Amino acid sequence: MNRPTSLYMFLLVASILLFFLLNLVLGSVHIPFASIWHILWGTGSESDVWTNIIWKSRVPQTITAMVAGAGLSVSGLQMQTVFRNPLAGPSMLGISSGASLGVAFVVLLSGSIGGVALSRLGYMGELALTIAAIVGALSVMALIAFISQKVKGNVTLLIIGVMIGYVASAIIGVLKYFSVEEDIRAYVIWGLGSFARVSGDQMTLFACIMLALLPLSFLLIKTLNLLLLGENYARNLGLDIKRARLLVICSAGILTAIVTAYCGPINFLGLAVPHLCRALFQSSDHRVLMPASLLAGAALALACNLIARAPGFEGALPVNSVTALIGAPVVLSVLFNKKRNEIRE
């Protein structure tokens, strides 16, 4: 790893630490940094209100944002590589739509069939949402994995994934039509995405799952580098293209499914961060891009979470609104710079 790469990696780690601290310090309730330090280390005698805010709200939300951003960014990098498409992202294969469909079935039908809105069930309702999203996302991913063994072209598979997303959206629209207003509102709120709904034991389980999955995705670095060379060249080097594509899709799909299940559909992070890392490191080597995307995704998610609940706002802004405002200009600037460089050459 050359010097500029090491320097940029260090800056990314430093930015994560900075945004992590800012997420703990800044909020609608002002808590002095000294008090936060005492609360984290169990020293001193701070008020119970401040202790609950730190341990039950800010710490879980910050860790969730960091882990979710890392997972979506790694997933987006894998998708863009395997499909050789700069606009490919974690939601392109309809996996996020599958999670949304699972949640829609549970949320929108709960009031119509059971007479009780899921949003009134508290922790049990949140658990039901998470399970439904995981089942929906993994079901679509299993379908995509099956189709990937039958279809040769990546473009065809990508189109099939987009069509699955449209079908899921159509079914969700029908469910909304026959649902009560309270259930529709609960579903819309879930669809806005949030790092705040994961707390306590859920956060611990989410972090543990992602910390197990992310290192496994790094085992595909060599495969991703071979896929960059083109299918024919990679096949000549002994790579089983179908198996490689299946492994990468499953890796990206599972990461997206877990994040969507716990945080809702988070847009643009998985699309923007890989482009940002390629522009920053001037490299297509996944030995650099994978750790860079993980770190940059965590840092950017922490920054978005900080903006979403910045002091001065009542409550919190939808995370998807913030990620779109930050992610869309990043993607556009990278694409325009790439086009400008091609014209110069």
C-alpha positions in Angstrom: 0.0 0.0 0.0 1.6 3.2 -1.1 1.8 6.4 0.9 -1.2 8.3 -0.5 -3.4 5.2 0.0 -2.3 4.8 3.6 -2.9 8.5 4.2 -6.4 8.3 2.8 -7.2 5.2 4.8 -6.0 7.0 7.9 -8.1 10.0 7.1 -11.2 7.8 6.7 -10.6 6.1 10.1 -10.1 9.6 11.7 -13.4 10.8 10.1 -15.3 7.8 11.5 -13.9 8.6 15.0 -14.8 12.3 14.6 -18.4 11.6 13.3 -18.9 8.9 16.0 -18.1 11.4 18.7 -20.2 14.2 17.1 -23.1 11.8 17.0 -22.8 11.2 20.7 -22.4 14.9 21.6 -24.8 16.7 19.3 -28.6 16.3 19.6 -31.8 18.0 20.6 -30.7 17.6 24.3 -27.3 19.2 25.1 -25.1 17.0 27.1 -21.5 18.2 28.0 -18.7 16.1 26.6 -17.3 15.5 30.1 -20.6 14.0 31.2 -20.7 11.8 28.1 -17.2 10.5 28.9 -18.3 9.7 32.5 -21.4 7.9 31.2 -19.5 5.8 28.7 -16.9 4.7 31.2 -19.2 4.4 34.2 -17.4 7.0 36.3 -19.1 9.9 38.1 -22.8 10.3 38.9 -24.6 11.7 35.9 -28.4 12.0 35.7 -30.5 9.0 34.7 -32.0 11.1 31.9 -28.7 11.8 30.3 -27.6 8.1 30.8 -30.7 6.8 29.1 -30.3 9.2 26.2 -26.7 8.1 25.6 -27.1 4.3 26.1 -30.6 3.8 24.8 -30.6 6.3 21.9 -27.4 7.8 20.7 -25.0 4.9 21.1 -27.3 2.3 19.4 -28.2 4.8 16.6 -24.5 5.7 16.0 -23.4 2.1 15.9 -26.3 1.1 13.6 -25.5 3.9 11.2 -21.8 3.0 11.1 -22.4 -0.7 10.5 -25.3 -0.2 8.0 -23.3 2.3 6.0 -20.3 -0.1 5.8 -22.6 -3.0 4.7 -24.4 -1.1 2.0 -21.2 0.4 0.6 -19.5 -3.0 0.3 -22.7 -4.4 -1.3 -22.9 -1.6 -3.8 -19.2 -2.1 -4.8 -19.8 -5.8 -5.4 -22.9 -5.1 -7.5 -21.2 -2.5 -9.7 -18.3 -4.9 -10.3 -20.3 -8.0 -11.1 -22.7 -6.2 -13.4 -20.0 -3.8 -14.8 -22.6 -1.0 -14.4 -21.8 2.3 -12.6 -25.5 2.7 -11.7 -25.9 -0.7 -10.1 -26.6 -0.6 -6.4 -27.8 -2.8 -3.6 -31.5 -2.2 -4.6 -31.1 -3.0 -8.3 -32.0 -6.7 -8.1 -35.3 -6.0 -6.2 -33.9 -7.2 -2.9 -34.9 -4.0 -1.1 -38.3 -4.3 -2.9 -38.6 -7.8 -1.5 -38.0 -6.5 2.0 -40.6 -3.8 1.4 -43.1 -6.4 0.2 -42.6 -8.5 3.3 -43.1 -5.5 5.6 -46.1 -4.5 3.5 -47.8 -7.9 4.0 -47.3 -7.7 7.7 -48.1 -4.0 8.3 -50.8 -3.4 5.7 -52.7 -6.6 6.4 -52.4 -6.5 10.2 -55.1 -3.9 10.6 -57.4 -5.3 7.9 -57.3 -8.9 9.2 -56.5 -8.6 12.9 -58.1 -5.3 13.5 -55.0 -4.1 15.4 -52.4 -1.8 13.7 -48.9 -3.3 14.0 -47.5 0.1 15.1 -49.4 -0.3 18.4 -47.7 -3.5 19.3 -44.4 -1.8 20.4 -41.4 -4.2 20.6 -43.3 -7.1 19.1 -44.4 -5.0 16.2 -40.7 -4.0 15.5 -39.7 -7.6 15.7 -42.4 -8.6 13.3 -41.2 -5.9 10.9 -37.6 -7.1 11.0 -38.6 -10.8 10.5 -40.9 -9.9 7.6 -38.3 -7.8 5.9 -35.6 -10.5 6.2 -38.0 -13.2 4.8 -39.1 -10.9 1.9 -35.5 -9.9 1.0 -34.1 -13.4 1.2 -37.0 -14.8 -0.8 -36.2 -12.5 -3.6 -32.5 -13.1 -3.3 -33.1 -16.8 -3.5 -35.2 -16.3 -6.7 -32.4 -14.1 -8.2 -29.8 -16.7 -7.3 -31.8 -19.4 -9.0 -32.3 -17.3 -12.1 -28.6 -16.4 -12.2 -27.9 -20.1 -12.8 -30.3 -20.1 -15.8 -29.4 -16.8 -17.4 -26.0 -16.1 -19.0 -26.1 -12.3 -19.5 -25.7 -9.9 -16.6 -27.9 -7.3 -18.4 -30.7 -9.9 -18.6 -30.4 -10.7 -14.9 -30.4 -7.0 -14.1 -33.5 -6.4 -16.1 -35.2 -9.4 -14.4 -34.3 -7.9 -11.0 -35.8 -4.5 -11.9 -39.0 -6.2 -13.1 -39.2 -8.1 -9.8 -39.0 -4.7 -8.1 -41.9 -3.3 -10.2 -44.0 -6.4 -9.5 -43.4 -5.9 -5.7 -44.3 -2.2 -6.0 -47.5 -3.1 -7.8 -48.5 -5.6 -5.1 -47.7 -3.1 -2.4 -49.9 -0.5 -4.2 -52.8 -3.0 -4.1 -52.2 -3.7 -0.4 -52.2 0.1 0.3 -55.6 0.5 -1.5 -57.3 -2.0 0.8 -55.5 -1.0 4.1 -56.5 1.4 6.8 -54.9 4.8 7.1 -52.9 4.0 10.3 -51.3 1.0 8.7 -50.4 3.0 5.6 -48.8 5.7 7.7 -46.7 3.1 9.6 -45.5 1.6 6.3 -44.6 4.9 4.9 -42.6 5.8 8.0 -40.7 2.5 7.7 -40.0 3.2 4.0 -38.3 6.5 4.8 -35.4 4.6 6.5 -34.0 5.3 9.9 -31.1 4.3 12.0 -33.0 5.1 15.2 -35.4 2.2 15.2 -32.7 -0.3 16.1 -32.0 -0.3 19.9 -30.9 -2.6 22.7 -30.7 -6.2 22.0 -31.7 -5.6 18.3 -28.7 -3.4 17.8 -26.3 -6.0 19.4 -27.7 -8.8 17.1 -27.6 -6.5 14.0 -24.0 -5.5 14.7 -22.9 -9.1 15.4 -24.5 -10.4 12.1 -22.9 -7.6 10.1 -19.5 -8.1 11.7 -19.6 -11.7 10.7 -20.8 -11.0 7.1 -18.4 -8.2 6.2 -15.2 -10.1 6.7 -16.7 -13.0 4.6 -17.3 -10.6 1.8 -13.6 -9.8 1.7 -12.9 -13.3 0.7 -14.3 -12.4 -2.7 -11.7 -9.7 -3.4 -9.7 -11.9 -5.8 -12.9 -13.0 -7.6 -14.0 -9.4 -8.1 -10.6 -8.4 -9.5 -10.8 -11.3 -12.0 -14.3 -10.2 -13.0 -13.0 -6.8 -13.8 -10.8 -8.3 -16.5 -13.9 -9.5 -18.4 -15.7 -12.8 -18.4 -13.6 -14.4 -21.2 -10.3 -13.5 -19.7 -11.5 -14.6 -16.2 -12.7 -17.9 -17.6 -9.3 -18.5 -19.2 -7.7 -17.9 -15.8 -9.8 -20.7 -14.4 -12.7 -18.8 -12.8 -16.1 -20.4 -12.8 -18.2 -17.4 -14.0 -21.6 -18.7 -12.9 -20.4 -19.7 -9.5 -18.5 -16.5 -9.0 -21.5 -14.4 -10.0 -23.7 -16.4 -7.7 -21.3 -15.9 -4.7 -21.0 -12.1 -5.3 -24.8 -11.7 -5.7 -25.5 -13.7 -2.6 -22.9 -11.7 -0.6 -24.3 -8.4 -1.8 -27.9 -9.5 -1.4 -27.5 -10.8 2.2 -25.8 -7.6 3.3 -28.6 -5.5 1.7 -31.3 -7.8 3.2 -30.0 -7.5 6.7 -29.6 -3.7 6.6 -33.0 -3.2 5.0 -34.6 -5.4 7.6 -33.3 -3.4 10.5 -33.1 0.1 9.1 -35.5 0.2 6.2 -34.5 0.9 2.6 -31.5 3.3 2.7 -30.9 4.7 -0.8 -27.8 6.2 -2.5 -25.1 5.1 0.1 -24.4 1.9 -1.7 -24.4 3.7 -5.1 -22.4 6.8 -4.2 -19.6 5.4 -1.9 -17.9 3.1 -4.4 -17.7 6.0 -6.9 -16.3 8.2 -4.3 -13.6 5.7 -3.3 -12.6 5.1 -7.0 -12.2 8.9 -7.5 -10.3 9.3 -4.2 -7.9 6.4 -4.5 -7.7 6.4 -8.4 -7.7 2.6 -8.3 -9.9 -0.3 -9.4 -8.1 -2.8 -7.3 -10.6 -4.3 -4.8 -7.8 -4.9 -2.3 -8.0 -1.1 -1.9 -11.6 -0.4 -2.8 -13.2 -3.0 -0.4 -11.7 -1.6 2.8 -12.0 1.9 1.5 -15.7 1.5 0.7 -16.3 -0.1 4.2 -14.6 2.9 5.9 -16.1 5.6 3.7 -19.6 4.1 3.9 -19.4 4.1 7.7 -18.2 7.7 7.8 -20.8 8.9 5.3 -23.6 7.1 7.1 -22.5 8.7 10.4 -22.5 12.2 8.7 -26.0 11.6 7.2 -27.3 10.5 10.6 -25.8 13.6 12.2 -27.5 15.9 9.7 -30.8 14.0 10.0 -31.0 14.7 13.7 -29.1 18.0 13.9 -29.9 20.4 16.6 -32.7 22.8 15.5 -34.8 20.1 13.9 -37.8 18.9 15.8 -37.5 15.1 15.8 -35.4 13.8 12.9 -35.3 14.2 9.2 -35.9 11.0 7.1 -32.4 9.4 6.5 -33.3 8.8 2.8 -33.7 12.5 2.2 -30.3 13.2 3.6 -28.5 10.4 1.8 -30.1 11.5 -1.5 -29.0 15.1 -1.0 -25.5 14.0 -0.4 -25.3 10.9 -2.6 -26.8 12.2 -5.8 -24.3 15.1 -6.2 -21.4 12.7 -5.5 -22.6 10.3 -8.3 -23.2 13.1 -10.7 -19.9 14.8 -10.1 -18.0 11.5 -10.5 -19.8 10.6 -13.7 -19.2 14.1 -15.2 -15.5 14.0 -14.3 -15.2 10.6 -15.9 -16.9 11.9 -19.1 -14.7 15.0 -19.1 -11.5 12.8 -18.8 -12.7 10.6 -21.7 -13.2 13.7 -23.9 -9.7 15.0 -23.1 -8.2 11.6 -23.9 
